[in-house]
Amino acid sequence: MSQVLRAGFGFAIHARSGAARAGTLTTPHGAVPTPAFMPVATCGAVRGVEAATLREIGARILLANTYHLHERPGEEVVASLGGLHGFSGWRGPWLTDSGGFQVTSLSDRAVVTEEGVEFASARDGARRQLTPERAVAIQEALGADIAMALDECRPLAWLGTDPGDPESRRRTEATLDRTLRWAARCLGARRRPDQALFGIVQGGVFPALRRRSAEATAALGFDGYAHGGLGLGEEMAHREELVGAANEMLPDTRPRYLMGLGRPQDLVAAIGAGIDLFDCVLPTRNGRHGVLFTSQGVLRIRNARFRSDAGPIDPACDCPACRDHSRGYLRHLVQENEILGARLASIHNLRFYLRLLEQARAAIEAGTFAGFAAGVCEAAERTA
């Protein structure tokens, strides 16, 4: 196993509280305190929020969608404009996914073979193929600081959710084994010395398979590791069991990333299981629909009771939306489908998530994370 991170990268753990850990992920474009939340910039932009505001509210690293950028404008165009950093104006660290989830979820005619995934473009219907080697090449052209290996990403509905079902186990094991073969091919295809590559753990709903996948993926020697195929409807306690089983086999000296996990209570539970990185579209998607996260619980701003409310969205929040505007004004904007309403709500929700992770780091450093997490879970169940 490789013991050396790529040029310009580092990962150090500074404090622990139970299995939760606070650290620093160093990249060629800046350091990221962990645990960290990555706002999702699907097509190279967090919808409605520019780079300067993202920096102001505490974002340190963004995630871009490889599949969508490959479709339009194309990785060659992004590369010609300075990679993601020059193309977007976000000069901090970037992480890109491999595109595997999108090509299987957005195309109803995706065919998985040993070579890769054959699929129909969601834009023009043209047949295309994504292989492990191609996934790495696209991400290298995009210029992300962290790239993801291509995995066979199947929904739990296809794999099966009954741990006692032999067919579910057979399908899950086959997916796991192909992911491992593709992982080795991804490592063989990398050319950039300044880009880290993360492997992805699979294994469906089976702790033993998650453990085996993690052990074999770790043996390949990636720069970091992600838990794939979770956050798709499984119970929180079961997810913690699956993550914990895999983490037993992953090196403690590498960052761990749980892909696509969304609710605040899910994030703190995963931090408590030893996860360092998160991403999700939930803050911005919910914001555009008038659903806001606050320290007092979930607030649905379209509710008529907020029509003349002069208070901020969340008295405990320091974001521009809370600092400068009332609930009544934001409700008016959202009701009128004014684009400013969606923008302010998105900014608030992103700041809530980023501040939540700041608070989690502080609680880990103080040795009080368990109590902090319990408080977050309690508040998340309330309606503001």
C-alpha positions in Angstrom: 0.0 0.0 0.0 1.2 3.5 -0.8 2.0 5.5 2.3 2.6 8.9 0.6 -0.1 11.3 -0.4 0.2 13.1 -3.8 2.3 16.3 -4.1 0.7 19.2 -2.2 -1.6 17.0 -0.2 -1.7 16.1 3.5 -4.2 15.0 6.1 -3.7 15.4 9.9 -6.0 14.7 12.8 -5.8 17.2 15.6 -8.5 16.0 18.0 -10.9 13.1 18.7 -14.1 12.7 20.6 -15.1 9.1 20.5 -14.8 8.1 16.9 -15.4 11.6 15.7 -12.3 13.4 14.5 -11.2 17.0 13.7 -8.4 17.5 11.3 -7.0 19.4 8.3 -7.0 18.3 4.7 -4.3 20.1 2.8 -4.6 20.5 -1.0 -2.6 22.5 -3.7 -5.4 25.1 -3.5 -5.7 25.5 0.2 -6.4 23.8 3.5 -9.8 22.4 4.5 -10.7 22.0 8.2 -12.5 18.7 8.7 -15.2 17.5 9.2 -16.2 19.6 6.2 -19.3 20.1 4.1 -18.8 20.6 0.4 -21.5 22.7 -1.4 -22.5 21.1 -4.7 -21.6 23.1 -7.8 -23.2 20.6 -10.3 -22.2 22.4 -13.5 -19.3 24.4 -12.0 -21.6 26.7 -10.0 -23.5 26.5 -6.7 -26.9 27.5 -8.1 -27.5 31.2 -7.6 -24.5 31.8 -5.3 -21.2 33.2 -6.6 -17.7 32.4 -5.3 -17.3 35.6 -3.2 -20.4 34.8 -1.2 -19.4 31.2 -0.8 -16.2 32.3 0.7 -17.9 34.8 3.0 -20.2 32.2 4.5 -17.4 29.8 5.2 -17.1 27.4 2.2 -13.7 25.9 1.9 -14.1 23.2 -0.8 -16.7 22.7 -3.6 -17.9 19.6 -5.5 -18.5 19.5 -9.2 -20.4 17.0 -11.3 -18.1 15.2 -13.8 -20.9 13.9 -16.0 -22.7 17.2 -16.4 -19.4 19.1 -17.2 -18.4 16.4 -19.6 -21.8 16.8 -21.4 -21.6 20.6 -21.5 -19.3 22.5 -22.0 -16.9 19.6 -22.2 -13.8 19.0 -20.2 -11.6 20.4 -23.1 -13.4 23.8 -22.8 -12.9 23.8 -19.0 -9.3 22.9 -19.3 -8.7 25.7 -21.9 -10.1 28.2 -19.4 -7.8 27.2 -16.6 -9.5 24.1 -15.3 -12.3 24.4 -12.7 -10.4 27.0 -10.7 -10.0 29.4 -13.6 -13.3 28.5 -15.3 -15.5 29.1 -12.3 -13.6 31.8 -10.3 -13.6 29.5 -7.2 -9.8 29.4 -6.5 -10.1 27.1 -3.5 -10.1 23.3 -3.6 -12.4 21.3 -5.9 -13.6 17.7 -5.7 -15.2 16.0 -8.7 -17.2 12.8 -8.7 -16.5 10.1 -11.3 -19.9 10.4 -13.1 -20.8 6.8 -12.4 -23.9 7.5 -10.4 -25.2 10.0 -13.0 -24.8 7.7 -16.0 -26.7 4.9 -14.4 -29.4 7.1 -12.8 -30.1 9.7 -15.6 -30.2 7.1 -18.4 -32.8 4.5 -18.6 -30.7 2.5 -21.0 -27.4 2.3 -19.2 -25.6 -1.0 -19.7 -22.8 -2.0 -17.3 -20.1 -4.2 -18.7 -16.6 -5.2 -17.5 -15.2 -2.4 -19.8 -17.4 0.3 -18.3 -20.9 1.9 -18.5 -22.6 2.4 -21.9 -25.3 4.9 -21.7 -27.5 7.4 -23.6 -26.7 11.0 -23.2 -29.5 12.8 -21.2 -28.9 15.8 -23.5 -29.0 14.4 -27.0 -29.6 10.7 -26.7 -26.2 9.8 -28.2 -24.7 6.5 -27.1 -21.5 7.0 -25.0 -19.2 5.0 -22.8 -17.6 5.8 -19.5 -14.7 3.6 -18.5 -12.4 3.8 -15.5 -9.7 5.2 -17.6 -12.0 7.8 -19.2 -13.4 8.9 -15.9 -9.9 9.6 -14.6 -8.9 11.4 -17.8 -12.0 13.7 -17.7 -11.3 14.6 -14.1 -7.7 15.3 -14.8 -8.7 17.6 -17.6 -11.2 19.4 -15.3 -8.3 20.0 -12.9 -9.9 19.1 -9.6 -7.8 18.7 -6.5 -9.5 15.5 -5.6 -10.9 13.0 -8.1 -13.1 9.9 -7.5 -12.5 6.4 -8.9 -15.3 5.0 -11.1 -17.4 2.5 -9.2 -20.4 0.4 -10.2 -23.1 2.4 -8.4 -26.3 0.5 -8.2 -29.4 1.7 -6.3 -30.5 -0.3 -3.3 -33.8 -1.0 -5.0 -31.8 -3.0 -7.6 -29.3 -4.6 -5.2 -32.0 -5.5 -2.6 -32.4 -4.3 1.0 -32.9 -7.6 2.8 -29.7 -8.8 4.3 -31.1 -12.3 4.4 -31.8 -12.5 0.7 -29.2 -14.7 -1.2 -29.9 -13.0 -4.5 -29.3 -9.5 -3.0 -26.0 -10.7 -1.6 -25.0 -12.2 -4.9 -25.8 -9.0 -6.8 -24.0 -6.9 -4.2 -20.9 -9.0 -4.2 -20.7 -8.9 -8.0 -21.0 -5.1 -7.9 -18.4 -4.9 -5.2 -15.9 -7.1 -7.1 -16.3 -5.1 -10.3 -15.8 -1.9 -8.4 -12.5 -3.2 -7.1 -11.3 -4.2 -10.6 -12.3 -0.7 -11.9 -10.5 0.9 -8.9 -7.2 -0.8 -9.9 -7.7 0.4 -13.4 -8.3 4.0 -12.2 -5.0 4.0 -10.3 -3.2 2.7 -13.4 -4.7 5.5 -15.5 -3.8 8.5 -13.4 -1.2 10.9 -14.9 -1.4 14.1 -12.8 0.9 14.1 -9.7 -1.0 17.1 -8.3 -4.4 15.4 -8.1 -5.5 13.1 -5.3 -7.6 10.0 -6.1 -10.2 8.5 -3.7 -11.4 4.9 -3.9 -15.0 4.0 -3.2 -16.3 1.4 -0.8 -19.4 -0.6 -1.8 -21.2 -3.5 -0.2 -24.9 -2.6 -0.1 -26.6 -3.5 3.2 -24.1 -6.2 4.2 -21.6 -5.2 7.0 -19.3 -8.1 6.1 -19.2 -7.0 2.4 -18.6 -3.4 3.4 -15.7 -4.6 5.5 -14.3 -6.7 2.7 -14.7 -3.9 0.2 -12.9 -1.5 2.5 -10.0 -3.8 3.2 -9.4 -4.6 -0.5 -9.8 -0.9 -1.5 -7.4 0.2 1.2 -4.9 -2.4 0.0 -4.8 -0.6 -3.4 -3.4 2.5 -1.7 -5.7 5.5 -2.5 -5.2 9.0 -1.2 -8.6 8.9 0.6 -11.7 6.7 0.7 -15.4 7.3 0.2 -18.5 5.3 1.3 -20.7 4.8 -1.7 -24.3 3.6 -2.1 -25.5 5.1 1.2 -27.8 7.9 2.1 -30.5 6.4 -0.2 -33.2 5.7 2.3 -31.6 3.3 4.8 -32.2 3.7 8.5 -29.7 5.9 10.3 -28.7 3.2 12.7 -28.1 0.7 9.9 -26.0 3.3 8.0 -23.9 3.8 11.1 -23.3 0.1 11.4 -22.3 -0.2 7.7 -20.0 2.9 7.9 -18.4 1.6 11.1 -17.8 -1.8 9.6 -15.9 -0.3 6.7 -14.0 2.2 8.8 -12.5 -0.7 10.8 -10.6 -1.6 7.6 -9.7 1.9 6.3 -6.4 3.6 7.2 -6.9 6.1 10.0 -4.4 8.4 8.3 -6.6 9.0 5.2 -9.7 11.2 4.9 -13.1 9.5 4.7 -16.0 10.8 2.6 -19.7 9.8 2.8 -21.2 10.7 -0.6 -24.5 12.5 -0.9 -25.6 12.5 2.7 -28.1 15.3 3.5 -30.0 16.0 6.7 -28.3 17.7 9.6 -29.0 14.7 11.9 -27.5 12.4 9.3 -24.3 14.4 9.1 -23.7 14.5 12.9 -24.3 10.8 13.2 -21.8 10.1 10.4 -19.3 12.4 12.0 -19.7 10.4 15.1 -18.9 7.3 13.1 -15.6 8.8 11.9 -16.5 10.6 8.6 -14.6 13.7 7.5 -16.2 15.0 4.2 -19.8 15.4 3.1 -21.7 16.8 0.1 -25.4 17.2 -0.7 -27.8 19.3 -2.8 -30.3 19.4 0.0 -29.4 22.9 1.4 -29.9 24.7 -1.9 -32.7 22.5 -3.3 -34.7 22.9 -0.1 -33.9 26.6 0.0 -35.3 27.1 -3.5 -38.6 25.5 -2.3 -38.8 27.7 0.9 -37.7 25.0 3.3 -35.1 26.5 5.7 -32.9 24.9 8.3 -32.5 26.7 11.6 -31.2 26.2 15.1 -34.9 26.0 16.2 -35.9 23.4 13.7 -37.2 23.3 10.1 -38.9 26.5 8.9 -41.3 26.5 5.9 -41.2 30.2 4.9 -44.3 30.0 2.7 -46.5 29.5 5.8 -48.9 32.4 6.2 -47.9 33.0 9.8 -44.6 34.5 8.5 -46.3 37.1 6.4 -45.7 40.0 8.8 -42.8 38.4 10.8 -40.1 41.0 11.3 -37.6 38.6 12.8 -34.6 37.0 11.0 -34.9 33.4 9.6 -32.7 32.2 12.5 -31.7 34.6 15.4 -28.6 32.4 15.9 -27.4 32.7 12.3 -24.9 35.3 11.0 -25.6 34.8 7.2 -26.4 37.8 5.0 -30.1 36.7 4.7 -30.5 36.7 8.5 -28.4 39.8 9.0 -30.2 42.0 6.5 -33.7 40.7 5.9 -36.9 39.6 7.7 -38.9 36.4 7.5 -41.8 38.5 6.1 -39.6 39.9 3.3 -38.2 36.5 2.4 -41.7 34.9 2.4 -42.8 37.7 0.0 -39.9 37.0 -2.3 -40.5 33.2 -2.3 -44.2 33.6 -2.8 -43.6 35.9 -5.8 -41.0 33.4 -7.2 -38.5 36.2 -7.1 -35.0 34.9 -7.9 -33.6 36.8 -4.9 -35.8 34.7 -2.6 -34.3 31.5 -3.8 -30.8 33.0 -3.6 -31.2 34.3 0.0 -32.7 31.0 1.2 -29.9 29.0 -0.4 -27.3 31.2 1.2 -28.9 30.8 4.6 -29.2 27.0 4.3 -25.6 26.7 3.1 -24.4 28.9 6.0 -26.4 26.7 8.4 -24.6 23.6 7.1 -21.2 25.2 7.1 -21.7 26.6 10.6 -23.0 23.2 11.8 -19.7 21.6 10.7 -17.7 24.4 12.4 -19.6 23.7 15.6 -19.0 20.0 15.2 -15.2 20.6 14.9 -15.3 22.8 18.0 -17.2 20.1 20.0 -14.8 17.4 18.9 -11.9 19.6 20.1 -13.6 20.2 23.4 -14.4 16.5 23.8 -18.2 17.2 24.0 -19.3 15.9 20.6 -21.8 13.3 21.8 -23.8 16.0 23.6 -23.6 18.4 20.7 -24.8 15.7 18.3 -27.8 14.8 20.6 -28.8 18.5 20.6 -28.6 18.7 16.8 -30.8 15.6 16.4 -33.3 17.0 18.8 -33.6 20.3 17.1 -33.8 18.7 13.6 -37.1 17.0 14.6 -38.7 20.3 15.6 -40.7 22.8 13.4 -39.6 26.4 13.8 
